[in-house]
Amino acid sequence: MSPGDLEKLIASQISECEIHVQGGEGKYHVSIVGDIFDGLNSVKRQQVVYKVLNDHITSGVIHAVTMQLQTVTESGS
């Protein structure tokens, strides 16, 4: 799965966010900025993203994911 494919997958289920994905060969860094994370702690934020990725993690297409998840206010955007 290319970083672009992963960005599209995430964007299809998590709307109104700025999404950037880097990496490949099953290892990715995902950066998402959006108000969807308002009021959520870091574990809850990750759960939002894992809900989208779980099928691909289970299948082995994705081995490792590093996440940077922020609200718009936290990012300074």
Gaussian input, Z-matrix of N, CA and C with variables (Angstrom, degrees):
# hf/3-21g

backbone

0 1
 N
 C     1     B1
 C     2     B2     1     A1
 N     3     B3     2     A2     1     D1
 C     4     B4     3     A3     2     D2
 C     5     B5     4     A4     3     D3
 N     6     B6     5     A5     4     D4
 C     7     B7     6     A6     5     D5
 C     8     B8     7     A7     6     D6
 N     9     B9     8     A8     7     D7
 C    10    B10     9     A9     8     D8
 C    11    B11    10    A10     9     D9
 N    12    B12    11    A11    10    D10
 C    13    B13    12    A12    11    D11
 C    14    B14    13    A13    12    D12
 N    15    B15    14    A14    13    D13
 C    16    B16    15    A15    14    D14
 C    17    B17    16    A16    15    D15
 N    18    B18    17    A17    16    D16
 C    19    B19    18    A18    17    D17
 C    20    B20    19    A19    18    D18
 N    21    B21    20    A20    19    D19
 C    22    B22    21    A21    20    D20
 C    23    B23    22    A22    21    D21
 N    24    B24    23    A23    22    D22
 C    25    B25    24    A24    23    D23
 C    26    B26    25    A25    24    D24
 N    27    B27    26    A26    25    D25
 C    28    B28    27    A27    26    D26
 C    29    B29    28    A28    27    D27
 N    30    B30    29    A29    28    D28
 C    31    B31    30    A30    29    D29
 C    32    B32    31    A31    30    D30
 N    33    B33    32    A32    31    D31
 C    34    B34    33    A33    32    D32
 C    35    B35    34    A34    33    D33
 N    36    B36    35    A35    34    D34
 C    37    B37    36    A36    35    D35
 C    38    B38    37    A37    36    D36
 N    39    B39    38    A38    37    D37
 C    40    B40    39    A39    38    D38
 C    41    B41    40    A40    39    D39
 N    42    B42    41    A41    40    D40
 C    43    B43    42    A42    41    D41
 C    44    B44    43    A43    42    D42
 N    45    B45    44    A44    43    D43
 C    46    B46    45    A45    44    D44
 C    47    B47    46    A46    45    D45
 N    48    B48    47    A47    46    D46
 C    49    B49    48    A48    47    D47
 C    50    B50    49    A49    48    D48
 N    51    B51    50    A50    49    D49
 C    52    B52    51    A51    50    D50
 C    53    B53    52    A52    51    D51
 N    54    B54    53    A53    52    D52
 C    55    B55    54    A54    53    D53
 C    56    B56    55    A55    54    D54
 N    57    B57    56    A56    55    D55
 C    58    B58    57    A57    56    D56
 C    59    B59    58    A58    57    D57
 N    60    B60    59    A59    58    D58
 C    61    B61    60    A60    59    D59
 C    62    B62    61    A61    60    D60
 N    63    B63    62    A62    61    D61
 C    64    B64    63    A63    62    D62
 C    65    B65    64    A64    63    D63
 N    66    B66    65    A65    64    D64
 C    67    B67    66    A66    65    D65
 C    68    B68    67    A67    66    D66
 N    69    B69    68    A68    67    D67
 C    70    B70    69    A69    68    D68
 C    71    B71    70    A70    69    D69
 N    72    B72    71    A71    70    D70
 C    73    B73    72    A72    71    D71
 C    74    B74    73    A73    72    D72
 N    75    B75    74    A74    73    D73
 C    76    B76    75    A75    74    D74
 C    77    B77    76    A76    75    D75
 N    78    B78    77    A77    76    D76
 C    79    B79    78    A78    77    D77
 C    80    B80    79    A79    78    D78
 N    81    B81    80    A80    79    D79
 C    82    B82    81    A81    80    D80
 C    83    B83    82    A82    81    D81
 N    84    B84    83    A83    82    D82
 C    85    B85    84    A84    83    D83
 C    86    B86    85    A85    84    D84
 N    87    B87    86    A86    85    D85
 C    88    B88    87    A87    86    D86
 C    89    B89    88    A88    87    D87
 N    90    B90    89    A89    88    D88
 C    91    B91    90    A90    89    D89
 C    92    B92    91    A91    90    D90
 N    93    B93    92    A92    91    D91
 C    94    B94    93    A93    92    D92
 C    95    B95    94    A94    93    D93
 N    96    B96    95    A95    94    D94
 C    97    B97    96    A96    95    D95
 C    98    B98    97    A97    96    D96
 N    99    B99    98    A98    97    D97
 C   100   B100    99    A99    98    D98
 C   101   B101   100   A100    99    D99
 N   102   B102   101   A101   100   D100
 C   103   B103   102   A102   101   D101
 C   104   B104   103   A103   102   D102
 N   105   B105   104   A104   103   D103
 C   106   B106   105   A105   104   D104
 C   107   B107   106   A106   105   D105
 N   108   B108   107   A107   106   D106
 C   109   B109   108   A108   107   D107
 C   110   B110   109   A109   108   D108
 N   111   B111   110   A110   109   D109
 C   112   B112   111   A111   110   D110
 C   113   B113   112   A112   111   D111
 N   114   B114   113   A113   112   D112
 C   115   B115   114   A114   113   D113
 C   116   B116   115   A115   114   D114
 N   117   B117   116   A116   115   D115
 C   118   B118   117   A117   116   D116
 C   119   B119   118   A118   117   D117
 N   120   B120   119   A119   118   D118
 C   121   B121   120   A120   119   D119
 C   122   B122   121   A121   120   D120
 N   123   B123   122   A122   121   D121
 C   124   B124   123   A123   122   D122
 C   125   B125   124   A124   123   D123
 N   126   B126   125   A125   124   D124
 C   127   B127   126   A126   125   D125
 C   128   B128   127   A127   126   D126
 N   129   B129   128   A128   127   D127
 C   130   B130   129   A129   128   D128
 C   131   B131   130   A130   129   D129
 N   132   B132   131   A131   130   D130
 C   133   B133   132   A132   131   D131
 C   134   B134   133   A133   132   D132
 N   135   B135   134   A134   133   D133
 C   136   B136   135   A135   134   D134
 C   137   B137   136   A136   135   D135
 N   138   B138   137   A137   136   D136
 C   139   B139   138   A138   137   D137
 C   140   B140   139   A139   138   D138
 N   141   B141   140   A140   139   D139
 C   142   B142   141   A141   140   D140
 C   143   B143   142   A142   141   D141
 N   144   B144   143   A143   142   D142
 C   145   B145   144   A144   143   D143
 C   146   B146   145   A145   144   D144
 N   147   B147   146   A146   145   D145
 C   148   B148   147   A147   146   D146
 C   149   B149   148   A148   147   D147
 N   150   B150   149   A149   148   D148
 C   151   B151   150   A150   149   D149
 C   152   B152   151   A151   150   D150
 N   153   B153   152   A152   151   D151
 C   154   B154   153   A153   152   D152
 C   155   B155   154   A154   153   D153
 N   156   B156   155   A155   154   D154
 C   157   B157   156   A156   155   D155
 C   158   B158   157   A157   156   D156
 N   159   B159   158   A158   157   D157
 C   160   B160   159   A159   158   D158
 C   161   B161   160   A160   159   D159
 N   162   B162   161   A161   160   D160
 C   163   B163   162   A162   161   D161
 C   164   B164   163   A163   162   D162
 N   165   B165   164   A164   163   D163
 C   166   B166   165   A165   164   D164
 C   167   B167   166   A166   165   D165
 N   168   B168   167   A167   166   D166
 C   169   B169   168   A168   167   D167
 C   170   B170   169   A169   168   D168
 N   171   B171   170   A170   169   D169
 C   172   B172   171   A171   170   D170
 C   173   B173   172   A172   171   D171
 N   174   B174   173   A173   172   D172
 C   175   B175   174   A174   173   D173
 C   176   B176   175   A175   174   D174
 N   177   B177   176   A176   175   D175
 C   178   B178   177   A177   176   D176
 C   179   B179   178   A178   177   D177
 N   180   B180   179   A179   178   D178
 C   181   B181   180   A180   179   D179
 C   182   B182   181   A181   180   D180
 N   183   B183   182   A182   181   D181
 C   184   B184   183   A183   182   D182
 C   185   B185   184   A184   183   D183
 N   186   B186   185   A185   184   D184
 C   187   B187   186   A186   185   D185
 C   188   B188   187   A187   186   D186
 N   189   B189   188   A188   187   D187
 C   190   B190   189   A189   188   D188
 C   191   B191   190   A190   189   D189
 N   192   B192   191   A191   190   D190
 C   193   B193   192   A192   191   D191
 C   194   B194   193   A193   192   D192
 N   195   B195   194   A194   193   D193
 C   196   B196   195   A195   194   D194
 C   197   B197   196   A196   195   D195
 N   198   B198   197   A197   196   D196
 C   199   B199   198   A198   197   D197
 C   200   B200   199   A199   198   D198
 N   201   B201   200   A200   199   D199
 C   202   B202   201   A201   200   D200
 C   203   B203   202   A202   201   D201
 N   204   B204   203   A203   202   D202
 C   205   B205   204   A204   203   D203
 C   206   B206   205   A205   204   D204
 N   207   B207   206   A206   205   D205
 C   208   B208   207   A207   206   D206
 C   209   B209   208   A208   207   D207
 N   210   B210   209   A209   208   D208
 C   211   B211   210   A210   209   D209
 C   212   B212   211   A211   210   D210
 N   213   B213   212   A212   211   D211
 C   214   B214   213   A213   212   D212
 C   215   B215   214   A214   213   D213
 N   216   B216   215   A215   214   D214
 C   217   B217   216   A216   215   D215
 C   218   B218   217   A217   216   D216
 N   219   B219   218   A218   217   D217
 C   220   B220   219   A219   218   D218
 C   221   B221   220   A220   219   D219
 N   222   B222   221   A221   220   D220
 C   223   B223   222   A222   221   D221
 C   224   B224   223   A223   222   D222
 N   225   B225   224   A224   223   D223
 C   226   B226   225   A225   224   D224
 C   227   B227   226   A226   225   D225
 N   228   B228   227   A227   226   D226
 C   229   B229   228   A228   227   D227
 C   230   B230   229   A229   228   D228

   B1=1.4468
   B2=1.5281
   B3=1.3142
   B4=1.4662
   B5=1.5289
   B6=1.3272
   B7=1.4594
   B8=1.5346
   B9=1.3287
   B10=1.4602
   B11=1.5184
   B12=1.3305
   B13=1.4689
   B14=1.5230
   B15=1.3274
   B16=1.4567
   B17=1.5316
   B18=1.3384
   B19=1.4655
   B20=1.5298
   B21=1.3274
   B22=1.4701
   B23=1.5214
   B24=1.3202
   B25=1.4625
   B26=1.5327
   B27=1.3152
   B28=1.4637
   B29=1.5323
   B30=1.3248
   B31=1.4682
   B32=1.5289
   B33=1.3272
   B34=1.4620
   B35=1.5229
   B36=1.3322
   B37=1.4642
   B38=1.5262
   B39=1.3166
   B40=1.4698
   B41=1.5219
   B42=1.3264
   B43=1.4588
   B44=1.5248
   B45=1.3285
   B46=1.4576
   B47=1.5180
   B48=1.3191
   B49=1.4679
   B50=1.5208
   B51=1.3140
   B52=1.4596
   B53=1.5225
   B54=1.3322
   B55=1.4659
   B56=1.5221
   B57=1.3328
   B58=1.4637
   B59=1.5242
   B60=1.3256
   B61=1.4628
   B62=1.5234
   B63=1.3156
   B64=1.4619
   B65=1.5188
   B66=1.3226
   B67=1.4546
   B68=1.5123
   B69=1.3150
   B70=1.4518
   B71=1.5113
   B72=1.3128
   B73=1.4659
   B74=1.5283
   B75=1.3491
   B76=1.4542
   B77=1.5122
   B78=1.3390
   B79=1.4712
   B80=1.5259
   B81=1.3325
   B82=1.4507
   B83=1.5262
   B84=1.3340
   B85=1.4567
   B86=1.5248
   B87=1.3248
   B88=1.4590
   B89=1.5234
   B90=1.3124
   B91=1.4568
   B92=1.5213
   B93=1.3323
   B94=1.4573
   B95=1.5224
   B96=1.3307
   B97=1.4558
   B98=1.5255
   B99=1.3210
   B100=1.4544
   B101=1.5079
   B102=1.3074
   B103=1.4620
   B104=1.5285
   B105=1.3258
   B106=1.4689
   B107=1.5310
   B108=1.3381
   B109=1.4604
   B110=1.5313
   B111=1.3420
   B112=1.4705
   B113=1.5230
   B114=1.3239
   B115=1.4575
   B116=1.5178
   B117=1.3272
   B118=1.4677
   B119=1.5195
   B120=1.3364
   B121=1.4651
   B122=1.5329
   B123=1.3137
   B124=1.4684
   B125=1.5292
   B126=1.3293
   B127=1.4661
   B128=1.5245
   B129=1.3166
   B130=1.4703
   B131=1.5264
   B132=1.3205
   B133=1.4688
   B134=1.5197
   B135=1.3256
   B136=1.4666
   B137=1.5230
   B138=1.3105
   B139=1.4628
   B140=1.5205
   B141=1.3243
   B142=1.4625
   B143=1.5314
   B144=1.3261
   B145=1.4658
   B146=1.5288
   B147=1.3299
   B148=1.4633
   B149=1.5234
   B150=1.3168
   B151=1.4698
   B152=1.5261
   B153=1.3179
   B154=1.4616
   B155=1.5291
   B156=1.3262
   B157=1.4650
   B158=1.5262
   B159=1.3278
   B160=1.4691
   B161=1.5243
   B162=1.3225
   B163=1.4643
   B164=1.5274
   B165=1.3219
   B166=1.4685
   B167=1.5292
   B168=1.3148
   B169=1.4652
   B170=1.5252
   B171=1.3248
   B172=1.4703
   B173=1.5211
   B174=1.3308
   B175=1.4667
   B176=1.5234
   B177=1.3388
   B178=1.4594
   B179=1.5114
   B180=1.3383
   B181=1.4622
   B182=1.5298
   B183=1.3258
   B184=1.4625
   B185=1.5238
   B186=1.3423
   B187=1.4718
   B188=1.5211
   B189=1.3397
   B190=1.4671
   B191=1.5193
   B192=1.3175
   B193=1.4653
   B194=1.5242
   B195=1.3081
   B196=1.4514
   B197=1.5200
   B198=1.3245
   B199=1.4645
   B200=1.5136
   B201=1.3205
   B202=1.4649
   B203=1.5209
   B204=1.3243
   B205=1.4609
   B206=1.5177
   B207=1.3417
   B208=1.4569
   B209=1.5209
   B210=1.3252
   B211=1.4568
   B212=1.5246
   B213=1.3253
   B214=1.4512
   B215=1.5373
   B216=1.3042
   B217=1.4694
   B218=1.5226
   B219=1.3203
   B220=1.4583
   B221=1.5197
   B222=1.3182
   B223=1.4663
   B224=1.5221
   B225=1.3367
   B226=1.4566
   B227=1.5181
   B228=1.3410
   B229=1.4726
   B230=1.5080
   A1=108.51
   A2=115.63
   A3=119.91
   A4=109.89
   A5=116.81
   A6=119.06
   A7=112.06
   A8=116.67
   A9=120.57
   A10=112.34
   A11=116.02
   A12=120.12
   A13=110.98
   A14=115.75
   A15=120.02
   A16=110.76
   A17=116.99
   A18=120.37
   A19=110.60
   A20=116.54
   A21=121.13
   A22=110.80
   A23=117.09
   A24=121.42
   A25=110.33
   A26=116.30
   A27=120.40
   A28=109.91
   A29=117.04
   A30=121.25
   A31=111.67
   A32=117.26
   A33=119.71
   A34=112.35
   A35=116.72
   A36=119.82
   A37=114.31
   A38=116.24
   A39=120.65
   A40=106.06
   A41=115.93
   A42=119.63
   A43=112.34
   A44=113.70
   A45=123.07
   A46=113.06
   A47=115.75
   A48=122.03
   A49=109.30
   A50=115.32
   A51=121.80
   A52=106.20
   A53=116.28
   A54=121.47
   A55=109.63
   A56=115.49
   A57=121.58
   A58=107.87
   A59=115.38
   A60=120.62
   A61=108.41
   A62=115.58
   A63=122.33
   A64=108.20
   A65=115.73
   A66=119.88
   A67=111.60
   A68=114.34
   A69=121.69
   A70=109.81
   A71=115.58
   A72=122.17
   A73=111.77
   A74=115.56
   A75=120.13
   A76=116.11
   A77=117.67
   A78=121.64
   A79=108.71
   A80=115.64
   A81=119.78
   A82=112.28
   A83=114.24
   A84=122.09
   A85=105.84
   A86=116.00
   A87=122.44
   A88=108.70
   A89=116.26
   A90=122.62
   A91=107.65
   A92=116.10
   A93=120.87
   A94=108.65
   A95=115.30
   A96=121.91
   A97=107.49
   A98=115.59
   A99=118.76
   A100=112.00
   A101=114.46
   A102=119.72
   A103=112.50
   A104=117.71
   A105=121.08
   A106=110.80
   A107=116.94
   A108=121.49
   A109=113.74
   A110=116.93
   A111=120.21
   A112=110.62
   A113=116.30
   A114=121.55
   A115=115.11
   A116=117.75
   A117=120.78
   A118=110.47
   A119=116.47
   A120=119.47
   A121=108.81
   A122=117.04
   A123=120.58
   A124=112.59
   A125=118.05
   A126=120.92
   A127=110.33
   A128=117.44
   A129=121.27
   A130=110.95
   A131=117.27
   A132=121.19
   A133=109.91
   A134=116.43
   A135=120.19
   A136=111.14
   A137=117.13
   A138=120.22
   A139=111.45
   A140=117.62
   A141=121.55
   A142=109.82
   A143=116.30
   A144=120.82
   A145=111.02
   A146=117.28
   A147=119.87
   A148=112.15
   A149=117.18
   A150=120.57
   A151=110.00
   A152=117.16
   A153=122.53
   A154=111.03
   A155=117.39
   A156=122.13
   A157=115.05
   A158=118.71
   A159=121.36
   A160=115.02
   A161=118.76
   A162=119.60
   A163=111.27
   A164=116.63
   A165=121.06
   A166=111.76
   A167=116.68
   A168=120.59
   A169=109.16
   A170=116.74
   A171=122.01
   A172=111.52
   A173=116.53
   A174=120.63
   A175=112.70
   A176=117.29
   A177=120.86
   A178=114.23
   A179=117.61
   A180=120.49
   A181=109.95
   A182=116.07
   A183=121.81
   A184=108.10
   A185=116.20
   A186=121.07
   A187=111.55
   A188=115.01
   A189=119.67
   A190=110.07
   A191=115.25
   A192=121.07
   A193=108.46
   A194=115.65
   A195=121.92
   A196=105.66
   A197=116.66
   A198=119.40
   A199=111.95
   A200=114.04
   A201=122.33
   A202=104.53
   A203=116.27
   A204=122.34
   A205=109.17
   A206=116.50
   A207=120.87
   A208=111.16
   A209=115.20
   A210=120.28
   A211=107.36
   A212=116.30
   A213=120.78
   A214=110.00
   A215=117.21
   A216=121.77
   A217=111.19
   A218=117.77
   A219=121.79
   A220=111.93
   A221=116.76
   A222=120.52
   A223=112.06
   A224=116.14
   A225=119.71
   A226=112.68
   A227=117.06
   A228=120.26
   A229=111.84
   D1=129.42
   D2=179.81
   D3=-80.66
   D4=159.37
   D5=175.99
   D6=-56.98
   D7=-37.00
   D8=178.32
   D9=-64.35
   D10=-40.75
   D11=177.21
   D12=-62.62
   D13=-40.73
   D14=-179.81
   D15=-67.70
   D16=-39.01
   D17=175.78
   D18=-59.38
   D19=-44.61
   D20=-179.62
   D21=-63.79
   D22=-41.28
   D23=179.15
   D24=-60.86
   D25=-48.35
   D26=-179.53
   D27=-64.37
   D28=-45.65
   D29=-178.11
   D30=-62.52
   D31=-29.18
   D32=-179.50
   D33=-69.69
   D34=-20.11
   D35=-177.32
   D36=-119.75
   D37=-15.71
   D38=176.79
   D39=-124.34
   D40=100.73
   D41=-172.88
   D42=-91.30
   D43=166.07
   D44=175.86
   D45=56.26
   D46=42.76
   D47=177.61
   D48=-130.89
   D49=155.41
   D50=170.92
   D51=-93.10
   D52=119.03
   D53=-173.35
   D54=-122.03
   D55=130.86
   D56=175.07
   D57=-132.96
   D58=133.96
   D59=178.59
   D60=-128.44
   D61=134.15
   D62=175.16
   D63=-125.87
   D64=156.26
   D65=175.25
   D66=119.51
   D67=-158.30
   D68=-178.25
   D69=162.41
   D70=178.11
   D71=-180.00
   D72=52.76
   D73=37.11
   D74=175.26
   D75=88.56
   D76=-5.69
   D77=-178.61
   D78=-120.03
   D79=122.72
   D80=-172.35
   D81=-135.43
   D82=151.62
   D83=168.97
   D84=-113.33
   D85=121.31
   D86=-177.44
   D87=-112.70
   D88=124.96
   D89=176.59
   D90=-118.54
   D91=122.18
   D92=-179.86
   D93=-131.31
   D94=130.56
   D95=175.89
   D96=-121.46
   D97=123.35
   D98=178.75
   D99=-174.74
   D100=156.86
   D101=-179.23
   D102=-72.15
   D103=-7.19
   D104=175.32
   D105=-57.99
   D106=-23.96
   D107=-177.17
   D108=-90.29
   D109=-2.91
   D110=178.72
   D111=-54.97
   D112=129.10
   D113=175.76
   D114=79.69
   D115=1.63
   D116=-179.84
   D117=-104.65
   D118=138.94
   D119=174.55
   D120=-77.53
   D121=175.82
   D122=-173.65
   D123=-61.61
   D124=-36.98
   D125=179.79
   D126=-66.46
   D127=-44.98
   D128=179.29
   D129=-63.95
   D130=-36.71
   D131=177.40
   D132=-62.65
   D133=-46.16
   D134=179.36
   D135=-63.27
   D136=-36.54
   D137=179.19
   D138=-62.62
   D139=-35.42
   D140=176.65
   D141=-59.19
   D142=-44.36
   D143=-177.48
   D144=-75.87
   D145=-42.18
   D146=179.12
   D147=-60.41
   D148=-31.33
   D149=177.44
   D150=-58.60
   D151=-36.17
   D152=178.30
   D153=-75.64
   D154=-37.66
   D155=-171.05
   D156=-91.94
   D157=-16.33
   D158=-169.75
   D159=-52.26
   D160=-43.15
   D161=-179.58
   D162=-60.87
   D163=-37.22
   D164=-178.98
   D165=-76.64
   D166=-29.61
   D167=174.92
   D168=-70.82
   D169=-45.33
   D170=179.73
   D171=-60.87
   D172=-38.56
   D173=-178.81
   D174=-75.54
   D175=-15.16
   D176=-179.91
   D177=93.94
   D178=-1.64
   D179=178.45
   D180=-65.95
   D181=-36.56
   D182=176.33
   D183=-112.55
   D184=124.19
   D185=-179.81
   D186=-98.36
   D187=-40.56
   D188=-173.84
   D189=-144.82
   D190=140.22
   D191=179.05
   D192=-135.84
   D193=126.54
   D194=170.92
   D195=-105.88
   D196=133.47
   D197=-175.50
   D198=-123.08
   D199=139.49
   D200=169.37
   D201=-122.62
   D202=108.90
   D203=-172.66
   D204=-122.22
   D205=117.98
   D206=-175.20
   D207=-135.76
   D208=156.03
   D209=168.33
   D210=-80.26
   D211=166.79
   D212=178.52
   D213=-61.02
   D214=-40.86
   D215=179.08
   D216=-62.86
   D217=-43.40
   D218=-179.51
   D219=-64.83
   D220=-33.52
   D221=-176.95
   D222=-79.57
   D223=-18.38
   D224=-178.14
   D225=80.38
   D226=9.85
   D227=-179.78
   D228=-78.12

